[in-house]
Amino acid sequence: MIIVLGVLVAFVLVLLLANRRTRACRWRRRALVNGRAEWRCVACGAEAQTDSPAPPRDCLAPGQTRG
Ligand SMILES: [Zn+2]
């Protein structure tokens, strides 16, 4: 039983850490080109394009997407 609890706690911790890591990304819209939005993450410098007005959800910087 203790082992099951430990696994559950570890799983929740991993989820929290993953959320915190992506939440640290702060996307700023640089430009609108042909209906596509260009974004830049001021936290890690990643750049991305989206078809919608909403910013990307995930950080695209190298080293942040491992795992
Ligand atoms: Zn980022």
N, CA, C, O and the ligand as a Tripos MOL2 file, in Angstrom:
@<TRIPOS>MOLECULE
protein
  269   267    68     0     0
PROTEIN
NO_CHARGES

@<TRIPOS>ATOM
      1 N           0.8330   -1.2200    0.0000 N.3       1 MET1
      2 CA          0.0000    0.0000    0.0000 C.3       1 MET1
      3 C           0.8580    1.2570    0.0000 C.2       1 MET1
      4 O           0.5770    2.2160   -0.7180 O.2       1 MET1
      5 N           1.8910    1.2390    0.8010 N.am      2 ILE2
      6 CA          2.7830    2.4120    0.8460 C.3       2 ILE2
      7 C           3.4000    2.6650   -0.5320 C.2       2 ILE2
      8 O           3.5310    3.8070   -0.9730 O.2       2 ILE2
      9 N           3.7750    1.5640   -1.2030 N.am      3 ILE3
     10 CA          4.4090    1.7160   -2.5210 C.3       3 ILE3
     11 C           3.4260    2.3540   -3.5060 C.2       3 ILE3
     12 O           3.8000    3.2180   -4.2980 O.2       3 ILE3
     13 N           2.1680    1.9160   -3.4470 N.am      4 VAL4
     14 CA          1.1620    2.4800   -4.3510 C.3       4 VAL4
     15 C           1.0090    3.9740   -4.0880 C.2       4 VAL4
     16 O           0.9370    4.7700   -5.0240 O.2       4 VAL4
     17 N           0.9600    4.3500   -2.8190 N.am      5 LEU5
     18 CA          0.8440    5.7710   -2.4820 C.3       5 LEU5
     19 C           2.0450    6.5450   -3.0130 C.2       5 LEU5
     20 O           1.8950    7.6400   -3.5560 O.2       5 LEU5
     21 N           3.2350    5.9730   -2.8540 N.am      6 GLY6
     22 CA          4.4500    6.6470   -3.3300 C.3       6 GLY6
     23 C           4.4080    6.8660   -4.8290 C.2       6 GLY6
     24 O           4.7750    7.9360   -5.3150 O.2       6 GLY6
     25 N           3.9650    5.8640   -5.5580 N.am      7 VAL7
     26 CA          3.8880    5.9990   -7.0130 C.3       7 VAL7
     27 C           2.8990    7.0990   -7.3820 C.2       7 VAL7
     28 O           3.1550    7.9040   -8.2770 O.2       7 VAL7
     29 N           1.7760    7.1230   -6.6890 N.am      8 LEU8
     30 CA          0.7710    8.1530   -6.9840 C.3       8 LEU8
     31 C           1.3350    9.5490   -6.7150 C.2       8 LEU8
     32 O           1.1660   10.4590   -7.5270 O.2       8 LEU8
     33 N           2.0030    9.7130   -5.5770 N.am      9 VAL9
     34 CA          2.5680   11.0210   -5.2340 C.3       9 VAL9
     35 C           3.6070   11.4340   -6.2770 C.2       9 VAL9
     36 O           3.6430   12.5890   -6.7000 O.2       9 VAL9
     37 N           4.4490   10.4860   -6.6880 N.am     10 ALA10
     38 CA          5.4690   10.7920   -7.6900 C.3      10 ALA10
     39 C           4.8100   11.2110   -9.0000 C.2      10 ALA10
     40 O           5.2660   12.1490   -9.6550 O.2      10 ALA10
     41 N           3.7560   10.5280   -9.3760 N.am     11 PHE11
     42 CA          3.0650   10.8440  -10.6240 C.3      11 PHE11
     43 C           2.4990   12.2650  -10.5790 C.2      11 PHE11
     44 O           2.6250   13.0230  -11.5410 O.2      11 PHE11
     45 N           1.8780   12.6150   -9.4560 N.am     12 VAL12
     46 CA          1.3110   13.9580   -9.3120 C.3      12 VAL12
     47 C           2.4210   15.0070   -9.3640 C.2      12 VAL12
     48 O           2.2630   16.0580   -9.9840 O.2      12 VAL12
     49 N           3.5330   14.7140   -8.7140 N.am     13 LEU13
     50 CA          4.6490   15.6600   -8.7180 C.3      13 LEU13
     51 C           5.1530   15.8880  -10.1470 C.2      13 LEU13
     52 O           5.4320   17.0210  -10.5380 O.2      13 LEU13
     53 N           5.2660   14.8090  -10.9200 N.am     14 VAL14
     54 CA          5.7330   14.9480  -12.3120 C.3      14 VAL14
     55 C           4.7690   15.8290  -13.0940 C.2      14 VAL14
     56 O           5.1940   16.6880  -13.8670 O.2      14 VAL14
     57 N           3.4750   15.6170  -12.8950 N.am     15 LEU15
     58 CA          2.4910   16.4400  -13.6020 C.3      15 LEU15
     59 C           2.6330   17.9060  -13.2110 C.2      15 LEU15
     60 O           2.6010   18.7900  -14.0670 O.2      15 LEU15
     61 N           2.7890   18.1560  -11.9240 N.am     16 LEU16
     62 CA          2.9090   19.5380  -11.4570 C.3      16 LEU16
     63 C           4.1510   20.1840  -12.0440 C.2      16 LEU16
     64 O           4.1020   21.3260  -12.5020 O.2      16 LEU16
     65 N           5.2600   19.4650  -12.0340 N.am     17 LEU17
     66 CA          6.5020   20.0240  -12.5610 C.3      17 LEU17
     67 C           6.3670   20.3070  -14.0520 C.2      17 LEU17
     68 O           6.8410   21.3340  -14.5360 O.2      17 LEU17
     69 N           5.7230   19.4010  -14.7780 N.am     18 ALA18
     70 CA          5.5570   19.6040  -16.2160 C.3      18 ALA18
     71 C           4.6980   20.8380  -16.4680 C.2      18 ALA18
     72 O           4.9980   21.6450  -17.3480 O.2      18 ALA18
     73 N           3.6270   20.9790  -15.6890 N.am     19 ASN19
     74 CA          2.7790   22.1550  -15.8650 C.3      19 ASN19
     75 C           3.5460   23.4340  -15.5610 C.2      19 ASN19
     76 O           3.4300   24.4290  -16.2760 O.2      19 ASN19
     77 N           4.3210   23.3920  -14.5030 N.am     20 ARG20
     78 CA          5.0600   24.5930  -14.1270 C.3      20 ARG20
     79 C           6.0620   24.9530  -15.2150 C.2      20 ARG20
     80 O           6.2960   26.1280  -15.4960 O.2      20 ARG20
     81 N           6.6580   23.9150  -15.8320 N.am     21 ARG21
     82 CA          7.6690   24.1880  -16.8440 C.3      21 ARG21
     83 C           7.0490   24.8760  -18.0540 C.2      21 ARG21
     84 O           7.6270   25.8170  -18.5970 O.2      21 ARG21
     85 N           5.8910   24.4180  -18.4710 N.am     22 THR22
     86 CA          5.2680   25.0330  -19.6350 C.3      22 THR22
     87 C           4.6390   26.3670  -19.2590 C.2      22 THR22
     88 O           4.5340   27.2710  -20.0870 O.2      22 THR22
     89 N           4.2260   26.4790  -18.0100 N.am     23 ARG23
     90 CA          3.6070   27.7290  -17.5970 C.3      23 ARG23
     91 C           4.6280   28.8710  -17.5640 C.2      23 ARG23
     92 O           4.2670   30.0430  -17.6710 O.2      23 ARG23
     93 N           5.9020   28.5120  -17.4150 N.am     24 ALA24
     94 CA          6.9350   29.5410  -17.3600 C.3      24 ALA24
     95 C           7.1070   30.2130  -18.7080 C.2      24 ALA24
     96 O           7.6920   31.2930  -18.7930 O.2      24 ALA24
     97 N           6.6050   29.5900  -19.7580 N.am     25 CYS25
     98 CA          6.7340   30.1790  -21.0860 C.3      25 CYS25
     99 C           5.7870   31.3640  -21.2080 C.2      25 CYS25
    100 O           4.6030   31.2860  -20.8790 O.2      25 CYS25
    101 N           6.3440   32.4400  -21.6830 N.am     26 ARG26
    102 CA          5.5280   33.6370  -21.8970 C.3      26 ARG26
    103 C           5.6240   34.0170  -23.3750 C.2      26 ARG26
    104 O           6.6260   34.5680  -23.8320 O.2      26 ARG26
    105 N           4.5730   33.7120  -24.0900 N.am     27 TRP27
    106 CA          4.5690   33.9460  -25.5280 C.3      27 TRP27
    107 C           4.1520   35.3800  -25.8130 C.2      27 TRP27
    108 O           3.1730   35.8910  -25.2700 O.2      27 TRP27
    109 N           4.9240   36.0040  -26.6770 N.am     28 ARG28
    110 CA          4.5820   37.3440  -27.1490 C.3      28 ARG28
    111 C           4.3900   37.2900  -28.6580 C.2      28 ARG28
    112 O           5.2200   36.7400  -29.3810 O.2      28 ARG28
    113 N           3.2980   37.8620  -29.1210 N.am     29 ARG29
    114 CA          3.0460   37.8380  -30.5620 C.3      29 ARG29
    115 C           3.9130   38.8780  -31.2500 C.2      29 ARG29
    116 O           3.9070   40.0560  -30.8930 O.2      29 ARG29
    117 N           4.6460   38.4220  -32.2280 N.am     30 ARG30
    118 CA          5.5460   39.3190  -32.9450 C.3      30 ARG30
    119 C           4.8540   39.9200  -34.1490 C.2      30 ARG30
    120 O           4.9750   41.1200  -34.3970 O.2      30 ARG30
    121 N           4.1310   39.1050  -34.9030 N.am     31 ALA31
    122 CA          3.5500   39.6130  -36.1390 C.3      31 ALA31
    123 C           2.4370   38.6960  -36.6020 C.2      31 ALA31
    124 O           2.3460   37.5370  -36.1990 O.2      31 ALA31
    125 N           1.5890   39.2530  -37.4650 N.am     32 LEU32
    126 CA          0.5740   38.4450  -38.1330 C.3      32 LEU32
    127 C           0.9370   38.3920  -39.6190 C.2      32 LEU32
    128 O           1.0030   39.4290  -40.2790 O.2      32 LEU32
    129 N           1.1690   37.2080  -40.1340 N.am     33 VAL33
    130 CA          1.5660   37.0500  -41.5260 C.3      33 VAL33
    131 C           0.5960   36.1000  -42.1950 C.2      33 VAL33
    132 O           0.5600   34.9120  -41.8750 O.2      33 VAL33
    133 N          -0.1960   36.6240  -43.1300 N.am     34 ASN34
    134 CA         -1.1470   35.7940  -43.8770 C.3      34 ASN34
    135 C          -2.0640   35.0170  -42.9340 C.2      34 ASN34
    136 O          -2.3530   33.8430  -43.1660 O.2      34 ASN34
    137 N          -2.5110   35.6680  -41.8870 N.am     35 GLY35
    138 CA         -3.4320   35.0100  -40.9670 C.3      35 GLY35
    139 C          -2.7440   34.1190  -39.9520 C.2      35 GLY35
    140 O          -3.3980   33.5770  -39.0610 O.2      35 GLY35
    141 N          -1.4370   33.9590  -40.0740 N.am     36 ARG36
    142 CA         -0.7050   33.1480  -39.1110 C.3      36 ARG36
    143 C          -0.0060   34.0680  -38.1270 C.2      36 ARG36
    144 O           0.5340   35.1090  -38.5030 O.2      36 ARG36
    145 N          -0.0250   33.6790  -36.8870 N.am     37 ALA37
    146 CA          0.6090   34.4790  -35.8470 C.3      37 ALA37
    147 C           1.9960   33.9270  -35.5610 C.2      37 ALA37
    148 O           2.2000   32.7190  -35.4350 O.2      37 ALA37
    149 N           2.9320   34.8450  -35.4630 N.am     38 GLU38
    150 CA          4.2910   34.4560  -35.0760 C.3      38 GLU38
    151 C           4.4840   34.7950  -33.6070 C.2      38 GLU38
    152 O           4.1790   35.8990  -33.1550 O.2      38 GLU38
    153 N           4.9970   33.8170  -32.8790 N.am     39 TRP39
    154 CA          5.1490   33.9830  -31.4430 C.3      39 TRP39
    155 C           6.6050   33.8120  -31.0420 C.2      39 TRP39
    156 O           7.3710   33.0940  -31.6850 O.2      39 TRP39
    157 N           6.9590   34.4870  -29.9730 N.am     40 ARG40
    158 CA          8.2810   34.3030  -29.4110 C.3      40 ARG40
    159 C           8.1470   34.2010  -27.9030 C.2      40 ARG40
    160 O           7.4790   35.0150  -27.2650 O.2      40 ARG40
    161 N           8.7920   33.1920  -27.3490 N.am     41 CYS41
    162 CA          8.7510   32.9990  -25.9020 C.3      41 CYS41
    163 C           9.8440   33.8560  -25.2700 C.2      41 CYS41
    164 O          11.0290   33.6820  -25.5540 O.2      41 CYS41
    165 N           9.4290   34.7810  -24.4120 N.am     42 VAL42
    166 CA         10.4150   35.6700  -23.8010 C.3      42 VAL42
    167 C          11.1450   34.9750  -22.6650 C.2      42 VAL42
    168 O          12.1550   35.4790  -22.1740 O.2      42 VAL42
    169 N          10.6420   33.8240  -22.2470 N.am     43 ALA43
    170 CA         11.2890   33.1130  -21.1490 C.3      43 ALA43
    171 C          12.4860   32.3100  -21.6450 C.2      43 ALA43
    172 O          13.5240   32.2700  -20.9850 O.2      43 ALA43
    173 N          12.3460   31.6690  -22.8120 N.am     44 CYS44
    174 CA         13.4170   30.7980  -23.2800 C.3      44 CYS44
    175 C          13.8380   31.1160  -24.7080 C.2      44 CYS44
    176 O          14.7990   30.5310  -25.2080 O.2      44 CYS44
    177 N          13.1460   32.0210  -25.3670 N.am     45 GLY45
    178 CA         13.5790   32.4230  -26.6990 C.3      45 GLY45
    179 C          13.0630   31.5510  -27.8230 C.2      45 GLY45
    180 O          13.4680   31.7250  -28.9720 O.2      45 GLY45
    181 N          12.1760   30.6140  -27.5180 N.am     46 ALA46
    182 CA         11.6410   29.7520  -28.5690 C.3      46 ALA46
    183 C          10.7360   30.5630  -29.4930 C.2      46 ALA46
    184 O          10.0980   31.5280  -29.0720 O.2      46 ALA46
    185 N          10.6940   30.1530  -30.7560 N.am     47 GLU47
    186 CA          9.8320   30.8120  -31.7180 C.3      47 GLU47
    187 C           8.8810   29.7920  -32.3150 C.2      47 GLU47
    188 O           9.2340   28.6280  -32.5010 O.2      47 GLU47
    189 N           7.6550   30.2490  -32.6180 N.am     48 ALA48
    190 CA          6.6600   29.3170  -33.1470 C.3      48 ALA48
    191 C           5.6390   30.1060  -33.9530 C.2      48 ALA48
    192 O           5.5170   31.3240  -33.8170 O.2      48 ALA48
    193 N           4.9080   29.3810  -34.7960 N.am     49 GLN49
    194 CA          3.8190   29.9740  -35.5500 C.3      49 GLN49
    195 C           2.5560   29.1770  -35.2830 C.2      49 GLN49
    196 O           2.5920   27.9560  -35.1340 O.2      49 GLN49
    197 N           1.4380   29.8910  -35.2260 N.am     50 THR50
    198 CA          0.1700   29.2070  -35.0190 C.3      50 THR50
    199 C          -0.8440   29.7040  -36.0470 C.2      50 THR50
    200 O          -0.7360   30.8180  -36.5600 O.2      50 THR50
    201 N          -1.8100   28.8720  -36.3290 N.am     51 ASP51
    202 CA         -2.8670   29.2470  -37.2560 C.3      51 ASP51
    203 C          -3.9920   29.9930  -36.5480 C.2      51 ASP51
    204 O          -4.8520   30.5800  -37.2050 O.2      51 ASP51
    205 N          -3.9980   29.9770  -35.2410 N.am     52 SER52
    206 CA         -5.0580   30.6180  -34.4760 C.3      52 SER52
    207 C          -4.4740   31.7900  -33.6980 C.2      52 SER52
    208 O          -3.2560   31.8990  -33.5560 O.2      52 SER52
    209 N          -5.3480   32.6750  -33.1910 N.am     53 PRO53
    210 CA         -4.8590   33.8160  -32.4200 C.3      53 PRO53
    211 C          -4.2820   33.4190  -31.0700 C.2      53 PRO53
    212 O          -3.6810   34.2490  -30.3870 O.2      53 PRO53
    213 N          -4.4550   32.1710  -30.6780 N.am     54 ALA54
    214 CA         -3.9750   31.7400  -29.3660 C.3      54 ALA54
    215 C          -2.5050   31.3490  -29.4440 C.2      54 ALA54
    216 O          -2.0600   30.8050  -30.4550 O.2      54 ALA54
    217 N          -1.7600   31.6180  -28.4020 N.am     55 PRO55
    218 CA         -0.3450   31.2550  -28.3940 C.3      55 PRO55
    219 C          -0.1650   29.7510  -28.2640 C.2      55 PRO55
    220 O          -1.0820   29.0400  -27.8550 O.2      55 PRO55
    221 N           1.0240   29.2720  -28.6160 N.am     56 PRO56
    222 CA          1.3000   27.8440  -28.4420 C.3      56 PRO56
    223 C           1.2190   27.4560  -26.9780 C.2      56 PRO56
    224 O           1.4260   28.2770  -26.0850 O.2      56 PRO56
    225 N           0.9130   26.1910  -26.7520 N.am     57 ARG57
    226 CA          0.7900   25.7340  -25.3660 C.3      57 ARG57
    227 C           2.1080   25.2040  -24.8340 C.2      57 ARG57
    228 O           2.3870   25.2840  -23.6370 O.2      57 ARG57
    229 N           2.8990   24.6720  -25.7180 N.am     58 ASP58
    230 CA          4.1200   24.0200  -25.2590 C.3      58 ASP58
    231 C           5.3280   24.8610  -25.5970 C.2      58 ASP58
    232 O           5.3420   25.6030  -26.5790 O.2      58 ASP58
    233 N           6.3280   24.7310  -24.7730 N.am     59 CYS59
    234 CA          7.5790   25.4020  -25.0320 C.3      59 CYS59
    235 C           8.3280   24.6120  -26.0930 C.2      59 CYS59
    236 O           8.4320   23.3880  -26.0150 O.2      59 CYS59
    237 N           8.8450   25.3210  -27.0830 N.am     60 LEU60
    238 CA          9.5040   24.6480  -28.1930 C.3      60 LEU60
    239 C          11.0130   24.7880  -28.1140 C.2      60 LEU60
    240 O          11.7260   24.4040  -29.0420 O.2      60 LEU60
    241 N          11.4900   25.3240  -27.0360 N.am     61 ALA61
    242 CA         12.9270   25.5330  -26.9280 C.3      61 ALA61
    243 C          13.6530   24.2040  -26.7700 C.2      61 ALA61
    244 O          13.1410   23.2950  -26.1160 O.2      61 ALA61
    245 N          14.8330   24.0790  -27.3580 N.am     62 PRO62
    246 CA         15.6200   22.8570  -27.1700 C.3      62 PRO62
    247 C          15.9570   22.6600  -25.7070 C.2      62 PRO62
    248 O          16.3030   23.6100  -25.0040 O.2      62 PRO62
    249 N          15.8550   21.4380  -25.2580 N.am     63 GLY63
    250 CA         16.1660   21.1500  -23.8680 C.3      63 GLY63
    251 C          14.9660   21.2300  -22.9680 C.2      63 GLY63
    252 O          14.9830   20.6770  -21.8680 O.2      63 GLY63
    253 N          13.9070   21.9110  -23.4080 N.am     64 GLN64
    254 CA         12.7090   22.0310  -22.5800 C.3      64 GLN64
    255 C          11.7090   20.9410  -22.9140 C.2      64 GLN64
    256 O          10.8300   20.6250  -22.1110 O.2      64 GLN64
    257 N          11.8460   20.3610  -24.1140 N.am     65 THR65
    258 CA         10.8480   19.3910  -24.5460 C.3      65 THR65
    259 C          11.3350   17.9630  -24.3230 C.2      65 THR65
    260 O          10.7000   17.0110  -24.7770 O.2      65 THR65
    261 N          12.4470   17.8140  -23.6340 N.am     66 ARG66
    262 CA         12.9390   16.4530  -23.3870 C.3      66 ARG66
    263 C          11.9680   15.6790  -22.5090 C.2      66 ARG66
    264 O          11.2550   16.2470  -21.6820 O.2      66 ARG66
    265 N          11.9630   14.3880  -22.7080 N.am     67 GLY67
    266 CA         11.1350   13.5540  -21.8670 C.3      67 GLY67
    267 C           9.8080   13.4230  -22.4880 C.2      67 GLY67
    268 O           8.9340   12.7510  -21.9410 O.2      67 GLY67
    269 ZN          9.5300   28.8760  -23.5040 Zn       68 ZN68
@<TRIPOS>BOND
     1     1     2 1
     2     2     3 1
     3     3     4 2
     4     3     5 am
     5     5     6 1
     6     6     7 1
     7     7     8 2
     8     7     9 am
     9     9    10 1
    10    10    11 1
    11    11    12 2
    12    11    13 am
    13    13    14 1
    14    14    15 1
    15    15    16 2
    16    15    17 am
    17    17    18 1
    18    18    19 1
    19    19    20 2
    20    19    21 am
    21    21    22 1
    22    22    23 1
    23    23    24 2
    24    23    25 am
    25    25    26 1
    26    26    27 1
    27    27    28 2
    28    27    29 am
    29    29    30 1
    30    30    31 1
    31    31    32 2
    32    31    33 am
    33    33    34 1
    34    34    35 1
    35    35    36 2
    36    35    37 am
    37    37    38 1
    38    38    39 1
    39    39    40 2
    40    39    41 am
    41    41    42 1
    42    42    43 1
    43    43    44 2
    44    43    45 am
    45    45    46 1
    46    46    47 1
    47    47    48 2
    48    47    49 am
    49    49    50 1
    50    50    51 1
    51    51    52 2
    52    51    53 am
    53    53    54 1
    54    54    55 1
    55    55    56 2
    56    55    57 am
    57    57    58 1
    58    58    59 1
    59    59    60 2
    60    59    61 am
    61    61    62 1
    62    62    63 1
    63    63    64 2
    64    63    65 am
    65    65    66 1
    66    66    67 1
    67    67    68 2
    68    67    69 am
    69    69    70 1
    70    70    71 1
    71    71    72 2
    72    71    73 am
    73    73    74 1
    74    74    75 1
    75    75    76 2
    76    75    77 am
    77    77    78 1
    78    78    79 1
    79    79    80 2
    80    79    81 am
    81    81    82 1
    82    82    83 1
    83    83    84 2
    84    83    85 am
    85    85    86 1
    86    86    87 1
    87    87    88 2
    88    87    89 am
    89    89    90 1
    90    90    91 1
    91    91    92 2
    92    91    93 am
    93    93    94 1
    94    94    95 1
    95    95    96 2
    96    95    97 am
    97    97    98 1
    98    98    99 1
    99    99   100 2
   100    99   101 am
   101   101   102 1
   102   102   103 1
   103   103   104 2
   104   103   105 am
   105   105   106 1
   106   106   107 1
   107   107   108 2
   108   107   109 am
   109   109   110 1
   110   110   111 1
   111   111   112 2
   112   111   113 am
   113   113   114 1
   114   114   115 1
   115   115   116 2
   116   115   117 am
   117   117   118 1
   118   118   119 1
   119   119   120 2
   120   119   121 am
   121   121   122 1
   122   122   123 1
   123   123   124 2
   124   123   125 am
   125   125   126 1
   126   126   127 1
   127   127   128 2
   128   127   129 am
   129   129   130 1
   130   130   131 1
   131   131   132 2
   132   131   133 am
   133   133   134 1
   134   134   135 1
   135   135   136 2
   136   135   137 am
   137   137   138 1
   138   138   139 1
   139   139   140 2
   140   139   141 am
   141   141   142 1
   142   142   143 1
   143   143   144 2
   144   143   145 am
   145   145   146 1
   146   146   147 1
   147   147   148 2
   148   147   149 am
   149   149   150 1
   150   150   151 1
   151   151   152 2
   152   151   153 am
   153   153   154 1
   154   154   155 1
   155   155   156 2
   156   155   157 am
   157   157   158 1
   158   158   159 1
   159   159   160 2
   160   159   161 am
   161   161   162 1
   162   162   163 1
   163   163   164 2
   164   163   165 am
   165   165   166 1
   166   166   167 1
   167   167   168 2
   168   167   169 am
   169   169   170 1
   170   170   171 1
   171   171   172 2
   172   171   173 am
   173   173   174 1
   174   174   175 1
   175   175   176 2
   176   175   177 am
   177   177   178 1
   178   178   179 1
   179   179   180 2
   180   179   181 am
   181   181   182 1
   182   182   183 1
   183   183   184 2
   184   183   185 am
   185   185   186 1
   186   186   187 1
   187   187   188 2
   188   187   189 am
   189   189   190 1
   190   190   191 1
   191   191   192 2
   192   191   193 am
   193   193   194 1
   194   194   195 1
   195   195   196 2
   196   195   197 am
   197   197   198 1
   198   198   199 1
   199   199   200 2
   200   199   201 am
   201   201   202 1
   202   202   203 1
   203   203   204 2
   204   203   205 am
   205   205   206 1
   206   206   207 1
   207   207   208 2
   208   207   209 am
   209   209   210 1
   210   210   211 1
   211   211   212 2
   212   211   213 am
   213   213   214 1
   214   214   215 1
   215   215   216 2
   216   215   217 am
   217   217   218 1
   218   218   219 1
   219   219   220 2
   220   219   221 am
   221   221   222 1
   222   222   223 1
   223   223   224 2
   224   223   225 am
   225   225   226 1
   226   226   227 1
   227   227   228 2
   228   227   229 am
   229   229   230 1
   230   230   231 1
   231   231   232 2
   232   231   233 am
   233   233   234 1
   234   234   235 1
   235   235   236 2
   236   235   237 am
   237   237   238 1
   238   238   239 1
   239   239   240 2
   240   239   241 am
   241   241   242 1
   242   242   243 1
   243   243   244 2
   244   243   245 am
   245   245   246 1
   246   246   247 1
   247   247   248 2
   248   247   249 am
   249   249   250 1
   250   250   251 1
   251   251   252 2
   252   251   253 am
   253   253   254 1
   254   254   255 1
   255   255   256 2
   256   255   257 am
   257   257   258 1
   258   258   259 1
   259   259   260 2
   260   259   261 am
   261   261   262 1
   262   262   263 1
   263   263   264 2
   264   263   265 am
   265   265   266 1
   266   266   267 1
   267   267   268 2
@<TRIPOS>SUBSTRUCTURE
     1 MET1         2 RESIDUE 1 A MET
     2 ILE2         6 RESIDUE 1 A ILE
     3 ILE3        10 RESIDUE 1 A ILE
     4 VAL4        14 RESIDUE 1 A VAL
     5 LEU5        18 RESIDUE 1 A LEU
     6 GLY6        22 RESIDUE 1 A GLY
     7 VAL7        26 RESIDUE 1 A VAL
     8 LEU8        30 RESIDUE 1 A LEU
     9 VAL9        34 RESIDUE 1 A VAL
    10 ALA10       38 RESIDUE 1 A ALA
    11 PHE11       42 RESIDUE 1 A PHE
    12 VAL12       46 RESIDUE 1 A VAL
    13 LEU13       50 RESIDUE 1 A LEU
    14 VAL14       54 RESIDUE 1 A VAL
    15 LEU15       58 RESIDUE 1 A LEU
    16 LEU16       62 RESIDUE 1 A LEU
    17 LEU17       66 RESIDUE 1 A LEU
    18 ALA18       70 RESIDUE 1 A ALA
    19 ASN19       74 RESIDUE 1 A ASN
    20 ARG20       78 RESIDUE 1 A ARG
    21 ARG21       82 RESIDUE 1 A ARG
    22 THR22       86 RESIDUE 1 A THR
    23 ARG23       90 RESIDUE 1 A ARG
    24 ALA24       94 RESIDUE 1 A ALA
    25 CYS25       98 RESIDUE 1 A CYS
    26 ARG26      102 RESIDUE 1 A ARG
    27 TRP27      106 RESIDUE 1 A TRP
    28 ARG28      110 RESIDUE 1 A ARG
    29 ARG29      114 RESIDUE 1 A ARG
    30 ARG30      118 RESIDUE 1 A ARG
    31 ALA31      122 RESIDUE 1 A ALA
    32 LEU32      126 RESIDUE 1 A LEU
    33 VAL33      130 RESIDUE 1 A VAL
    34 ASN34      134 RESIDUE 1 A ASN
    35 GLY35      138 RESIDUE 1 A GLY
    36 ARG36      142 RESIDUE 1 A ARG
    37 ALA37      146 RESIDUE 1 A ALA
    38 GLU38      150 RESIDUE 1 A GLU
    39 TRP39      154 RESIDUE 1 A TRP
    40 ARG40      158 RESIDUE 1 A ARG
    41 CYS41      162 RESIDUE 1 A CYS
    42 VAL42      166 RESIDUE 1 A VAL
    43 ALA43      170 RESIDUE 1 A ALA
    44 CYS44      174 RESIDUE 1 A CYS
    45 GLY45      178 RESIDUE 1 A GLY
    46 ALA46      182 RESIDUE 1 A ALA
    47 GLU47      186 RESIDUE 1 A GLU
    48 ALA48      190 RESIDUE 1 A ALA
    49 GLN49      194 RESIDUE 1 A GLN
    50 THR50      198 RESIDUE 1 A THR
    51 ASP51      202 RESIDUE 1 A ASP
    52 SER52      206 RESIDUE 1 A SER
    53 PRO53      210 RESIDUE 1 A PRO
    54 ALA54      214 RESIDUE 1 A ALA
    55 PRO55      218 RESIDUE 1 A PRO
    56 PRO56      222 RESIDUE 1 A PRO
    57 ARG57      226 RESIDUE 1 A ARG
    58 ASP58      230 RESIDUE 1 A ASP
    59 CYS59      234 RESIDUE 1 A CYS
    60 LEU60      238 RESIDUE 1 A LEU
    61 ALA61      242 RESIDUE 1 A ALA
    62 PRO62      246 RESIDUE 1 A PRO
    63 GLY63      250 RESIDUE 1 A GLY
    64 GLN64      254 RESIDUE 1 A GLN
    65 THR65      258 RESIDUE 1 A THR
    66 ARG66      262 RESIDUE 1 A ARG
    67 GLY67      266 RESIDUE 1 A GLY
    68 ZN68       269 GROUP 0 **** ****
